[in-house]
Amino acid sequence: MTAPRLTADRERCIGAGMCAMTAPDVFDQDPDDGLVLLLHAEPPAAHRAAVRMAVGVCPSGAIALHEPEGDGS
């Protein structure tokens, strides 16, 4: 089974930091410009609920979780 993949669009990011606060093991903020830094493109299963929440609370829609098709869920 293929793991879900995350993408982060730094051009779209506004630096609100919601992702880093919601899922700090997966996201961080660049110390220079405050924009999203993706720490794990394939988040571990233990962090996926927090990742889904972070995607949902991102005010600019800069992060996306791409679930594999046909995973049976």
C-alpha positions in Angstrom: 0.0 0.0 0.0 1.3 3.4 -0.9 1.5 6.1 1.8 -0.3 9.4 1.4 2.0 12.2 0.2 2.0 15.9 1.3 2.8 18.9 -0.9 3.4 22.4 0.3 3.1 25.4 -2.0 5.4 28.1 -0.6 4.2 30.6 -3.2 0.7 30.3 -1.8 1.7 30.1 1.9 1.0 33.3 4.0 3.1 32.2 7.0 0.2 31.8 9.5 1.9 28.8 11.1 -1.3 26.8 11.7 0.4 23.7 10.1 3.4 23.9 12.4 1.2 24.4 15.4 -1.1 21.5 14.5 1.4 19.0 13.3 4.9 20.1 14.5 6.5 16.7 13.7 5.6 17.1 10.0 5.7 20.9 9.4 7.9 23.8 10.4 8.3 27.4 9.4 11.3 28.8 7.6 13.2 31.1 10.1 14.0 33.6 7.4 10.6 34.1 5.7 8.1 32.3 8.0 6.8 30.1 5.2 5.9 26.4 5.5 8.7 23.8 5.6 7.7 20.3 4.9 9.6 17.9 7.2 8.0 14.6 6.0 6.5 14.3 2.5 5.1 10.9 3.5 3.8 11.5 7.1 4.1 8.5 9.4 0.7 6.9 10.2 0.9 8.2 13.8 0.8 11.8 12.5 -1.8 11.5 9.8 -4.8 12.7 11.8 -2.9 15.8 12.8 -1.8 16.3 9.2 -5.4 16.1 7.9 -6.3 18.7 10.5 -3.4 20.9 9.5 -4.5 20.7 5.8 -8.0 21.7 6.9 -7.0 24.7 9.0 -4.4 26.2 6.5 -5.9 29.6 5.7 -4.3 29.8 2.3 -4.8 26.2 1.2 -1.0 25.9 0.7 -0.7 22.3 1.9 -2.4 19.3 0.4 -2.5 15.6 1.3 -2.7 13.3 -1.6 -4.2 10.0 -0.6 -3.4 6.9 -2.8 -6.3 5.7 -5.0 -7.8 2.3 -4.2 -6.3 1.9 -0.8 -9.5 0.2 0.4 -10.5 2.8 3.0 
